[in-house]
Amino acid sequence: MRIPRAFFDGTASPGDVLELSAREAIHIVRVLRRRVGDRVVLVSHSGDIFDAEIIEAVEGPPLVVKVRVARRADADLPPIRPWTLGLALVKSDAFELALRMASELGMLRVTALITCRSIVRPREGLQGFEKKAERWRSIAEDAAKQCGRGAPLEIAGPLTFDSFVRDSVCAKRWIAIPSGPVRLSEIVGAGSELPESEFLLGPEGGFTPREVARAREAAFEPLGLPTPVLRTPTAVALIAALGVLGQGRF
């Protein structure tokens, strides 16, 4: 029987007793039907992994689940690649699938972007996305558990296109546009270590000429994909998969 995984904030040491978050408690006890005495793998949001045992499960309400940390665990985790993605907001199902693809294929971070042609926009300013951002983080954690990665995919934003481009500091920067050259070998690099890279992916209508020009001014290089027109999740999966192949292992 597969040992369930649960994420937690902060740090831990052998012997510590931790109370799981409400979301993790529900998943472990009510969904997976684990009970006192069962093992759990604890993963911190920084990627530390521990073996633990459930020592208390009180149905409540509220449901309270406590675990005792047994020891630090050694795990051969799939690598998380130093690749980040500025992803224009699209319809929720496509955006959420894109997050899963980025998580399962080992990308480091996705930042949601509001672009000129974004269909999805907050009704109450950027604060209107708080609930959406919470759901995105939950999706990232679920995907991390599913694929066995350590720290979950980092979720940031939403940010405006201009603020994201202005603050980018990655060594290599790419903006995906249909007319761009296909430069896949340059993305992967020549050495065994993948270069730290940042990618911009636009909404269904693509980036505007002004946005492309603004990105070029900020040192983003144009990037074409082998298939010029792709749905957002497919484009994310294609770029992330290049990192998997370039690193030579998953």
VOPAGU-2260 file (C-alpha; in pm, 1 decimal, decimal comma):
REM VOPAGU-2260
SITE   aa  ch    i         X         Y         Z
SITE  MET   A    0       0,0       0,0       0,0
SITE  ARG   A    1     140,3     335,3    -103,6
SITE  ILE   A    2     236,3     563,0     185,9
SITE  PRO   A    3      46,1     893,6     156,6
SITE  ARG   A    4     227,1    1225,4     137,3
SITE  ALA   A    5     133,5    1544,6     319,2
SITE  PHE   A    6     282,1    1892,9     282,5
SITE  PHE   A    7     350,4    2120,1     576,1
SITE  ASP   A    8     487,2    2468,1     638,9
SITE  GLY   A    9     794,8    2538,8     846,8
SITE  THR   A   10    1063,0    2302,6     974,8
SITE  ALA   A   11    1065,7    1973,9    1164,2
SITE  SER   A   12    1299,3    1742,4    1353,3
SITE  PRO   A   13    1268,6    1377,4    1463,9
SITE  GLY   A   14    1036,6    1354,9    1763,7
SITE  ASP   A   15     835,8    1666,3    1675,4
SITE  VAL   A   16     456,5    1645,7    1679,9
SITE  LEU   A   17     289,3    1836,5    1397,5
SITE  GLU   A   18     -75,1    1908,1    1331,5
SITE  LEU   A   19    -169,2    1870,5     965,3
SITE  SER   A   20    -353,9    2147,6     787,0
SITE  ALA   A   21    -730,3    2099,6     748,7
SITE  ARG   A   22    -688,1    2018,6     381,1
SITE  GLU   A   23    -418,7    1757,6     440,0
SITE  ALA   A   24    -610,6    1608,2     734,7
SITE  ILE   A   25    -922,2    1559,9     523,5
SITE  HIS   A   26    -720,4    1399,8     244,7
SITE  ILE   A   27    -530,5    1162,3     474,6
SITE  VAL   A   28    -818,1    1052,0     700,4
SITE  ARG   A   29   -1140,6    1092,1     505,4
SITE  VAL   A   30   -1020,6    1030,7     150,9
SITE  LEU   A   31    -737,9     780,6     201,1
SITE  ARG   A   32    -891,1     627,3     518,5
SITE  ARG   A   33    -566,4     627,3     716,4
SITE  ARG   A   34    -585,4     581,6    1092,1
SITE  VAL   A   35    -372,3     615,8    1405,9
SITE  GLY   A   36     -56,6     410,1    1365,7
SITE  ASP   A   37     -38,8     448,3     986,2
SITE  ARG   A   38     269,7     597,8     823,4
SITE  VAL   A   39     278,8     931,1     641,4
SITE  VAL   A   40     554,3    1094,7     437,6
SITE  LEU   A   41     582,0    1461,2     532,8
SITE  VAL   A   42     719,4    1705,5     276,4
SITE  SER   A   43     798,2    2064,2     367,6
SITE  HIS   A   44     740,6    2338,7     114,7
SITE  SER   A   45    1117,1    2377,7      99,1
SITE  GLY   A   46    1153,5    2012,7      -4,6
SITE  ASP   A   47    1261,9    1841,8     321,8
SITE  ILE   A   48    1115,3    1492,6     360,4
SITE  PHE   A   49    1037,8    1298,6     678,3
SITE  ASP   A   50     883,6     968,0     775,6
SITE  ALA   A   51     606,6    1016,3    1029,4
SITE  GLU   A   52     328,2     828,4    1207,8
SITE  ILE   A   53     -28,3     934,0    1273,6
SITE  ILE   A   54     -71,1     957,7    1650,2
SITE  GLU   A   55    -406,5    1134,3    1671,0
SITE  ALA   A   56    -711,7    1161,0    1445,8
SITE  VAL   A   57   -1009,5    1333,3    1605,9
SITE  GLU   A   58   -1311,7    1370,6    1381,2
SITE  GLY   A   59   -1433,8    1683,1    1557,9
SITE  PRO   A   60   -1553,4    1912,4    1412,4
SITE  PRO   A   61   -1300,6    2032,9    1331,7
SITE  LEU   A   62   -1103,7    1732,2    1212,3
SITE  VAL   A   63    -765,4    1725,9    1388,6
SITE  VAL   A   64    -483,9    1500,7    1271,6
SITE  LYS   A   65    -145,6    1497,4    1444,1
SITE  VAL   A   66     166,8    1311,1    1338,9
SITE  ARG   A   67     499,0    1239,5    1507,5
SITE  VAL   A   68     810,6    1287,3    1297,8
SITE  ALA   A   69    1016,7     967,3    1302,0
SITE  ARG   A   70    1323,1    1049,7    1093,6
SITE  ARG   A   71    1448,4    1243,2     796,4
SITE  ALA   A   72    1391,3    1040,8     482,3
SITE  ASP   A   73    1629,5     996,5     191,7
SITE  ALA   A   74    1444,5     996,9    -136,5
SITE  ASP   A   75    1554,7     989,2    -499,3
SITE  LEU   A   76    1325,6    1269,8    -607,3
SITE  PRO   A   77    1281,8    1387,4    -964,1
SITE  PRO   A   78    1486,3    1704,3   -1017,4
SITE  ILE   A   79    1321,8    2044,1   -1011,0
SITE  ARG   A   80    1459,4    2246,9   -1298,9
SITE  PRO   A   81    1557,7    2614,3   -1272,8
SITE  TRP   A   82    1294,0    2709,6   -1528,2
SITE  THR   A   83    1017,9    2957,6   -1457,1
SITE  LEU   A   84     717,4    3051,6   -1662,1
SITE  GLY   A   85     518,2    3372,2   -1703,2
SITE  LEU   A   86     184,3    3235,1   -1814,9
SITE  ALA   A   87     -96,9    3454,8   -1942,6
SITE  LEU   A   88    -429,8    3389,2   -1776,2
SITE  VAL   A   89    -661,9    3176,0   -1986,0
SITE  LYS   A   90    -987,3    2994,9   -1908,7
SITE  SER   A   91    -964,6    2815,1   -1577,2
SITE  ASP   A   92    -963,1    2453,7   -1699,4
SITE  ALA   A   93    -680,1    2519,6   -1945,2
SITE  PHE   A   94    -478,5    2721,2   -1693,3
SITE  GLU   A   95    -515,9    2455,8   -1424,7
SITE  LEU   A   96    -411,3    2179,6   -1664,6
SITE  ALA   A   97    -107,4    2388,3   -1758,7
SITE  LEU   A   98     -13,5    2409,8   -1390,9
SITE  ARG   A   99     -31,6    2031,4   -1362,2
SITE  MET   A  100     190,5    1989,8   -1668,2
SITE  ALA   A  101     448,1    2234,6   -1531,1
SITE  SER   A  102     444,8    2061,1   -1192,8
SITE  GLU   A  103     470,5    1703,9   -1317,1
SITE  LEU   A  104     751,6    1792,9   -1557,7
SITE  GLY   A  105     962,8    1961,1   -1293,0
SITE  MET   A  106     939,7    2335,7   -1356,1
SITE  LEU   A  107    1024,6    2560,0   -1062,8
SITE  ARG   A  108     762,4    2835,5   -1073,7
SITE  VAL   A  109     464,4    2966,3   -1271,3
SITE  THR   A  110     358,9    3330,0   -1248,3
SITE  ALA   A  111       8,1    3415,0   -1366,3
SITE  LEU   A  112       8,8    3717,2   -1597,1
SITE  ILE   A  113    -253,0    3969,7   -1698,2
SITE  THR   A  114    -184,8    4062,4   -2059,7
SITE  CYS   A  115    -360,4    4288,9   -2308,0
SITE  ARG   A  116    -547,8    3998,4   -2464,2
SITE  SER   A  117    -617,1    3801,9   -2147,1
SITE  ILE   A  118    -979,5    3693,4   -2140,6
SITE  VAL   A  119    -974,9    3619,8   -1768,4
SITE  ARG   A  120    -941,6    3935,3   -1559,7
SITE  PRO   A  121   -1006,5    4012,5   -1192,6
SITE  ARG   A  122   -1331,6    4194,1   -1117,6
SITE  GLU   A  123   -1198,4    4355,1    -801,2
SITE  GLY   A  124    -839,6    4427,0    -897,6
SITE  LEU   A  125    -559,8    4181,5    -833,5
SITE  GLN   A  126    -706,9    4104,6    -489,7
SITE  GLY   A  127    -998,0    3940,7    -669,7
SITE  PHE   A  128    -771,5    3647,1    -750,4
SITE  GLU   A  129    -700,5    3542,4    -391,7
SITE  LYS   A  130    -936,6    3243,7    -407,1
SITE  LYS   A  131    -807,5    3143,4    -747,9
SITE  ALA   A  132    -447,7    3161,3    -624,7
SITE  GLU   A  133    -538,1    2941,0    -328,6
SITE  ARG   A  134    -687,1    2683,8    -565,5
SITE  TRP   A  135    -379,7    2701,2    -789,9
SITE  ARG   A  136    -155,9    2625,5    -492,2
SITE  SER   A  137    -376,0    2329,0    -402,4
SITE  ILE   A  138    -347,2    2199,1    -758,2
SITE  ALA   A  139      30,9    2234,2    -742,4
SITE  GLU   A  140      43,1    2035,3    -417,9
SITE  ASP   A  141    -183,5    1762,1    -556,7
SITE  ALA   A  142      30,3    1734,0    -869,6
SITE  ALA   A  143     346,9    1715,4    -658,9
SITE  LYS   A  144     202,0    1426,0    -459,6
SITE  GLN   A  145      94,5    1251,6    -778,0
SITE  CYS   A  146     432,8    1270,1    -950,8
SITE  GLY   A  147     648,5    1231,2    -639,3
SITE  ARG   A  148     835,9    1560,5    -656,6
SITE  GLY   A  149     959,0    1728,7    -340,1
SITE  ALA   A  150     868,0    2094,4    -303,3
SITE  PRO   A  151     552,7    2177,8    -498,8
SITE  LEU   A  152     549,2    2404,0    -800,5
SITE  GLU   A  153     574,7    2765,2    -685,6
SITE  ILE   A  154     274,2    2978,8    -779,7
SITE  ALA   A  155     308,1    3356,1    -807,8
SITE  GLY   A  156      95,9    3647,3    -923,8
SITE  PRO   A  157    -116,3    3746,8   -1089,7
SITE  LEU   A  158     114,9    4022,4   -1214,5
SITE  THR   A  159      81,0    4260,7   -1501,4
SITE  PHE   A  160     286,2    4178,2   -1807,8
SITE  ASP   A  161     496,5    4492,5   -1770,8
SITE  SER   A  162     585,7    4429,7   -1406,3
SITE  PHE   A  163     686,6    4069,9   -1475,7
SITE  VAL   A  164     908,1    4163,9   -1770,1
SITE  ARG   A  165    1063,1    4456,0   -1583,1
SITE  ASP   A  166    1162,8    4244,0   -1283,4
SITE  SER   A  167    1298,7    3940,9   -1470,5
SITE  VAL   A  168    1658,6    3858,3   -1378,7
SITE  CYS   A  169    1704,2    3512,2   -1532,9
SITE  ALA   A  170    2016,4    3448,0   -1734,6
SITE  LYS   A  171    1816,1    3327,5   -2034,5
SITE  ARG   A  172    1477,5    3473,9   -2127,6
SITE  TRP   A  173    1240,0    3363,1   -2399,4
SITE  ILE   A  174     907,7    3487,1   -2536,1
SITE  ALA   A  175     705,5    3236,5   -2738,5
SITE  ILE   A  176     569,0    3384,8   -3059,1
SITE  PRO   A  177     449,7    3195,8   -3371,1
SITE  SER   A  178     694,7    3375,6   -3601,4
SITE  GLY   A  179     994,0    3316,0   -3376,8
SITE  PRO   A  180    1284,3    3088,1   -3470,5
SITE  VAL   A  181    1283,8    2733,3   -3337,4
SITE  ARG   A  182    1587,9    2732,0   -3110,0
SITE  LEU   A  183    1541,7    2420,8   -2902,7
SITE  SER   A  184    1911,8    2337,6   -2871,2
SITE  GLU   A  185    1981,1    2686,3   -2733,4
SITE  ILE   A  186    1711,1    2641,4   -2469,2
SITE  VAL   A  187    1861,3    2320,4   -2336,1
SITE  GLY   A  188    2222,5    2441,5   -2349,9
SITE  ALA   A  189    2540,4    2245,6   -2404,1
SITE  GLY   A  190    2636,4    2138,5   -2051,1
SITE  SER   A  191    2496,5    1884,0   -1810,3
SITE  GLU   A  192    2326,2    2157,9   -1605,0
SITE  LEU   A  193    2025,8    2333,4   -1749,6
SITE  PRO   A  194    2063,9    2710,0   -1766,5
SITE  GLU   A  195    1835,6    2917,6   -1545,0
SITE  SER   A  196    1562,8    3026,0   -1785,2
SITE  GLU   A  197    1237,2    3218,1   -1795,7
SITE  PHE   A  198     964,8    3172,6   -2056,4
SITE  LEU   A  199     671,4    3392,9   -2156,0
SITE  LEU   A  200     359,2    3226,1   -2293,8
SITE  GLY   A  201      68,5    3436,1   -2414,2
SITE  PRO   A  202    -310,8    3397,6   -2414,4
SITE  GLU   A  203    -523,6    3252,8   -2695,2
SITE  GLY   A  204    -484,1    3568,4   -2903,7
SITE  GLY   A  205    -110,1    3585,1   -2843,9
SITE  PHE   A  206      95,1    3880,8   -2730,7
SITE  THR   A  207      38,7    4222,8   -2883,4
SITE  PRO   A  208     318,8    4381,8   -3090,0
SITE  ARG   A  209     373,0    4626,1   -2804,4
SITE  GLU   A  210     416,6    4341,2   -2554,5
SITE  VAL   A  211     660,4    4162,6   -2782,9
SITE  ALA   A  212     859,4    4484,3   -2824,6
SITE  ARG   A  213     857,3    4546,1   -2449,7
SITE  ALA   A  214     983,8    4192,6   -2384,7
SITE  ARG   A  215    1257,0    4229,2   -2643,8
SITE  GLU   A  216    1372,1    4549,5   -2471,9
SITE  ALA   A  217    1401,2    4345,2   -2149,0
SITE  ALA   A  218    1629,8    4087,6   -2318,9
SITE  PHE   A  219    1363,2    3825,3   -2393,0
SITE  GLU   A  220    1454,4    3639,7   -2712,3
SITE  PRO   A  221    1182,7    3532,1   -2959,5
SITE  LEU   A  222    1107,8    3162,2   -2951,6
SITE  GLY   A  223     907,4    2962,1   -3201,7
SITE  LEU   A  224     775,3    2612,2   -3128,3
SITE  PRO   A  225     776,4    2321,3   -3375,9
SITE  THR   A  226     397,1    2342,6   -3398,0
SITE  PRO   A  227     317,4    2715,1   -3424,7
SITE  VAL   A  228     -33,1    2709,8   -3274,9
SITE  LEU   A  229     -76,6    2514,1   -2953,2
SITE  ARG   A  230    -325,1    2522,0   -2668,6
SITE  THR   A  231    -175,6    2664,4   -2350,3
SITE  PRO   A  232    -137,8    2330,7   -2162,7
SITE  THR   A  233      25,9    2169,7   -2466,7
SITE  ALA   A  234     273,0    2455,3   -2507,1
SITE  VAL   A  235     362,7    2436,9   -2137,6
SITE  ALA   A  236     409,2    2059,1   -2159,7
SITE  LEU   A  237     629,9    2094,3   -2467,0
SITE  ILE   A  238     860,3    2350,9   -2308,6
SITE  ALA   A  239     879,4    2163,9   -1977,5
SITE  ALA   A  240     949,0    1835,1   -2156,1
SITE  LEU   A  241    1251,8    1991,1   -2323,4
SITE  GLY   A  242    1395,6    2038,0   -1977,4
SITE  VAL   A  243    1332,2    1672,5   -1893,8
SITE  LEU   A  244    1509,4    1556,3   -2209,9
SITE  GLY   A  245    1786,4    1812,0   -2176,1
SITE  GLN   A  246    1868,0    1705,7   -1823,4
SITE  GLY   A  247    1882,0    1345,5   -1931,1
SITE  ARG   A  248    1673,6    1204,0   -1645,7
SITE  PHE   A  249    1348,9    1258,0   -1461,5
